[in-house]
Amino acid sequence: MSMDYFQYLRKEKMPHIWCPGCGHGTIMKSILRALDKLKWNQDDVVVVSGIGCSSRTPGYLDFNTLHTTHGRALAFATGIKVANPKLHVIVVSGDGDAMAIGGNHFIHACRRNIEITLIVFNNNIYGMTGGQASPTTFTGFKGTTAPYGAIEQPFNVCSMAQAAGATFVARALDLDAVAMDRLIVQAMQNKGFSVVDAWSQCTTYFGRPNKWGDASDMMEHYKALTYNVRLSDKMTEEEKAGKYPVGVLHQATRPEFCAEYDKLIERVRPVEK
């Protein structure tokens, strides 16, 4: 039996603003399926975003939601989680929002290992603000601020997350919604900071200037740029060169920030006489 998405949506906010062929709606539905599977009370879930196409997501979701300032979603989310650690806090953020103006917050949220799930809607471009090259725009690809092609190397969201200390790191493609559902569920269940680098095609500002075709064509391009991490041992270094692994890329156990903070409070609390 198919789930009823509208139980989790603010129907009065529809229709959404995303362009035809955009993958953001697919990711949003994957988040909803993950939450439905976990059976969390809607009043115990908080969804936080910054600014950008992906950051309109909380406006459509019938949970506790915040649409905050550019790049600061993780800062707001951290405050919420520390104030009430029992809440399930999810951050949705674009690649520009998370990795550029929000890059410092990204690094330190990973370092703290606070129990927050970050879903990066990664479409390799600034969509809402006009198609500027973002920190994840591939070298040589065009944007409004890189009309002759970006000359910088792109950030690898997952490598940065792992290096900074996140305890669950995964990459998913919106063309494989089943795998994305599974990875988001695993991320939400992790007792620490989780990052899912969710690839989403932007047909308007990335696809058109780079002549990547329509949404289905773009999905094929992204598929060609990736490989299943489970097959890594069976592939040569030449086969993996220039490609991105998809799946669970890192999982570790170490102390979670709120739990450690509670221990600190108990340790310094004055002893009653």
Buried (B, 14 or more C-beta within 10 A) or exposed (E): EEEEEEEBBBEEEEEBEBBEBBBBBBBBBBBBBBBBBEEBEEEEBBBBBBBBBBBBBBBBBBBBBBBBEBBBBBBBBBEBBBEEBEBBBBBBBBBBBBBBBBBEBBBBBBBBBBBBBBBBBBBBBBBBBEBBBBBBBBEEBBBBEBEEBBEEEBBBBBBBBBBBBBBBBBBBBBBBBEBBBBBBBBBBEBBBBBBBBBBBBBBBBBBBBBEBBEBEBBBEEBBEBBBEBEEEEEBEEEEEEEEBBBBBBBBEEEEBBBBEBEEEEEEEEEEEE
